[in-house]
Amino acid sequence: MATLEGGRISSRQFLALLVLTRLLAALIDAPTISGTSAEHDAWIAVIISTVMAVPWVLFLVHLSSMYPGMTIIQYSQVILGPYLGRLVGLMFVVFFLQQSAYTVRIGANAYTTTIMPETPQWVFIGLLTFLSANAARSGIEVLARSSSVSFAISLVLLVLLLVLPFNVMDFGNLFPVMARGWQPVQEATLLSFAIYGELLVMAMLVPYLAEPREAGRYIIYTLLLSGLLFTLFTMVVALVFGPFVSALIMPALSLGRIIHYPLVLERLEVIPLIAWTLSAGVKQCLFLWAAMLGIAQLFELSDLQGLAYPVGALIGVLSEWFFSDVVDASDFMTVQRFGTISFFVTVATPLFLYAMTFVRRLIQRATGKGR
């Protein structure tokens, strides 16, 4: 049983945490647009990848239900033994650290791009990691409560971002559909599915759900809502920017800048900036907390809070080490790089754990040690 973290979260807080985690991909740099040549067909890729993610997330929930009260770090050791299990658990921890490092890197770049271009990025990296570590130190219950508020605000801001540029939308920009064939859409689909791999963090959250049986239902709600919002976002970006979609680095920022209603509303970069702050903050805190919990469970530590600031500092260093600049961070989000990592860590490894569960049970039955 998980004892390091005594908090409990509701199913709605579970949904809010995971939707915000997925939405950051759209709000910061929308890799399914900028990382591929799908251009105005990216919305098709998002829909297909969302459908593909449904059986995957249900599988993860089922795997967690086979080991109630345990995180994926813990039941990896039960399935594979203390040595190989710890090695697999360490791989998951590194994945959580990498995701948090990526988040803080592009989040800091969002600030230097929009409001403080003369400020060194390390200032924002240090500030973001300190605040995230401080929040993660408070535990998952506090983080989940704050995510509910952040989710509501981010949802309103995203809707505004999608609606306000209506006067500059050209629906002809969505045609012709798949003008370059299936290949670009396929690449974008694989990348979008790889980004859904971030939802592996739910395997750290399920043991702390007040109603674990509702995990499957709410993870489907998460997929449907985030898939809908991401699809609408990619469509709006295509409607507004047309053939220039592939050249955008931060589509949300570009949308905010293009909003123009004379004497009423102009250059509303503040909308995506606030949404970035909220969603990036929640995502970084969540993955930092998951890394902290994973490390504590791997090494059988008795204290979780003491890891917050050291892990936060490590994430700050990794954000500079992994990604030299925003271009490097964007280049990382490709099928060949992040797609390969995500598939191995979030799909292949859980499948291996599931297969080994049955092998372990067969061995137990053959030796008379199991039912």
N, C-alpha and C positions, 0 to 999 in steps of 0.2 A: 504493500500500500504506500501511496505517496504521502509523506508526512512533512516534508520540508516546507510545503506551501499549504497553509490552512484555509485559504480563501475558497469561496464558491461563487460561480457566475451563473447567471440565468441564460436561457437559450437565446433570448433576444440580444443580450450582451455578446454572446458567442457569435451571433450573426454580424453584429456591428463591428467587432474586431476583425473578422475575416473579410468583410466587404471592403473596409477601409484598406486592408492589406492589398487587395486586388486592384482597387481604384487608383492607387498611387501610380501604377504602371501607365494609366491613361493620363493622369494629371501632370506628371512630370515630363515624360518624353515619349509616351505611346510607342513602345518598341515594335508593335505589330505594324506600325505605319513607317516609322523612320528606319527600322532595321531591315526592311525587306523592300522589294520592288512591287508589292501588291497595290500600292497607291490607293486609288478610289475604290478598289475591291476589298480593302482590308476588313470592312464590316462583314463580308461573307466569311472570312477566315475566323473572325471572332465568334460568330454563330456556330460554326462547325466545331471549333475548339471547345466551346462551352458544352456542346452535346457530348463530345469525346470525354470531357472531364467528369461527367455524371457517374459512369460506372467506376471510375478511378476513386472518386471521393467516397462513394458508398463502400468500396472495397476497404479503404483505410478505416472507415468507421467500423466495419465488420471485424477487421483485424484487431482494433482497439477493444471491441466488445468481447473478444475471446480472452482478454486479460484485463478484467475490470479493475479499476483503481490504479492502473499502471500507465505510465507514459511509454512512448516508443523506445526511449532510452532504457527503461527498466525491463520491458518484456523482450527486448533484443538480447539481454543477458540471460533471461530465463530460457529463451529458445536456443541460443547458440553457445551458452556457457559463459563463464566469467571473462575469458580472454578474448575470444573472437567477438563476443557480444559487446564488450567494452570498445573494441576497435570499430565496430559498426556504429555504436553510440557516439564515439568521437567524431566519426564522419558526419553524423547528423548535426552535432554541435558546430563543426566547422561550417556546415551549410548555413546554419542560423547566423553565425558570425559574419559570413560573407554577405548574406542578405541585409543585415543591419549596416554593414560597412558601405554597401552599395547605396542604401537609402540615405545615409548621412552625407555621402559624397555628392549625390545629385541634388539633395535638399540644400546643401551649402551653396552649390552652384546656382540654384534657383535664386537665392538671395543676392549673390554677387552679380547675377545677370540683370536683375530687376531694379533693386533699390540701392545697393552699395557696391558699385563696381570697383571702387578703389580699396575696399577692405579685403585683406588676405583671406583666402578660403579657410585657412586653419583656425581663424577666429570663430567662424560659424561651426566648423566641425567640433571644436572644443566645447562651444556653448551647447550645441545640440546633444552631444554625447553626455555631457554633464547632466543636463536636464532629464534626458532619457534614463540615465542611470539612477538619478534621484527618484524618478517616477517608478521605475521597475523595482526599486528597493522597497517600495510601499506594498508590493504584492499584486497578484493578479486581480483581486477583487477591486481594489482602488483603480487599477488600470482599466478594468472592464466598465466601471461606472463612468469614468471620464470618456471612454470610447463612445458611450451612448450619446453624450452631448456632442462630441466631435462628429459623430455620424450624422446627426440631424442637421448640424450646420453645414457640413460638407455636401450633403444631399441637396440642400436648398441652393447653395452656391453653384453646384454642378448644373442644376436645372436652369439657373439664370444664365450660365455660360452657354448652355445649349440653345436657349430661346432668344436671347438678346441679339445675336447676329443674324436674325431672320431676314433683315432687310438687305443683306449682302449674299444671301444663299442663292445658288443657281443649281436647280435640280437636274439640269443637263450635265452637270459634272459627274454624275453617277453612271453615265453611259459613255461608251458601250461597256456592258458588263463583261468582265474577263477578256478585255481586248488583247491582252498579251498571253492568253491561254491559261491553263490550269496551274502551271509550275509556280508562278509568283504567289498565287493564293495558297498553294500547298505549303510553300515555305513559311508564309505568314501564319498558317494554321498550326504548323508544328511549333513555331516560336510562341504563339499565343498559348498553346497547350503547355509548353514548358514553363511559361510564367505562372500558370495555374499551380505549378509545383510548389509555389510558395505556401499553398494551403496545407502542405505537410505539417505546418506548425499546429494544425488542429489536433494532431496526435499527441501534442503536449497539453492541450486544453481539455480534451474529453474527460480525463479523470476528475476535473474540477467543476464539471457541469453539475448544477443542482439536480437536473433530470437527464442523466446520460442517455436514456432511451430516446430522447428527442434529438439527439445529435444528427442522425440520418436525415430527418425531416428538415432541420434548420440548415444543414449544409447544402441541401438542394435549393432551399430559399436563397442561400448565399450565392450559389452559382447562377440562378435565374436572375436575381437582381443585379449582380455585378456584370453578368453577360449582357443584360438589357442596356444598362448604363454605358458600358464600354462600346456596344454596338452603335448606340445613338451618338456617342462621342465621335467615333470614327466616321460615321456618316456626315455629321455636321462639319467636321474638319474637311472632308472631301467636298461637300457642298460649297463651302466658303473659299477654299484655296485651289480646288480643281487640280490642274496638272502640276502645281507646285508642292503638293502634299509631301512627296518624297524628300524634299529639301528642308522640311521643317525639323528642327531639333527639339523644340518645346512647343507643341501644338496648342496646349492650353494657354500659354503666355501669348502666343500669336493671336488666338481668338480674343483674349482680353483686350489686346491692343487695337484690334480692328473694329471693336464695338464703337459706333459713332452715331449719336443722335444729337445734332447741334443744339447747344444751349441746355441740354438735358443730361446726356451721358456721353462721356468720351474717355477713351484709353483706360479701360477698367482692368488694368493688370492686377489690381488689388484682389479681384475675385479669385483667380487661380492661385495667387500668392497665399491668401488665407487658407484656401483648400489644401494647398501643398503643406503648409505648416501643420494643420490638424492631422491630415492623413499620414504624412511622413513621421510626425511625432508618435502617433499611435503605433504605426508599423515598426518603427525603430525600437520603441519600448517593448513591444510584444516579442520581437526576435531577440532582443537583449535579455529579456526575462527568460525566454526559452533556453538560450545559451547558458545563462546562470543556473537554471534548474538542471539542465543536462549535465553540466560540469559537477554540480553538487551530487547528483545521483551516480555519476560515473565513479567518483572518488569517495563516495560514502561520507560526505561532509555533513556536519550537524547544523551548519549555519548557512543560510541562503543570502541574507542581506549583506554580509561582508564581501560578497563577490561583485556587488553592483558596480562600484567605482573601478576596480581593477579590470573587469570585463569591458566596462565603458571605455576605459583608456585603451585597451587592446583594440576595440572596434575603431577608435579614432586613428590609431596607427595603421590598421589594416586598410582603412579607407584611402589613405595616402599611398600605401604600398601596392594595393591591388589596382588602383585607378589613378594614373598620373594626372589626368585632367578629365573634363566632361566628355571629350571626344572618345577617350579610351573607355570610359564607362559606357557610352553608347555603343561602341564597337563590341563590348563584351556581350551585349544582349543580342546575340545572333544564334541561329540554329546550331552552327558548328561549335560555338563556345559554350554559352549558357545552356543551350538546348541539350547538348551532350551531358553536361553535369547534372542538369535537372532530371533527365530521364534516368540516369544511373542511380541518383540518390533517392528520388521520390517515386519512381516506378519499379525499376529493376530490383532494388534492395528490399522494399516491402514485399514484393512477390517472392523473393528468396526467403524472407522470414516466414511468409505464409506456407511455402512449400516445406520448409524445415520444421514447422509446427507439426505437420502430418507425419513427417519422417520420425520426429521425436516420439510421437504418440505410438507409431507402429513399433518402434524399438522398445518402448515401455511395455506394450502389450506382449511382445514376443518374450521379454525377460520377466514378465509377471509383475512389473513394478507399477503398471498403470491400469486403468480401467479399460 
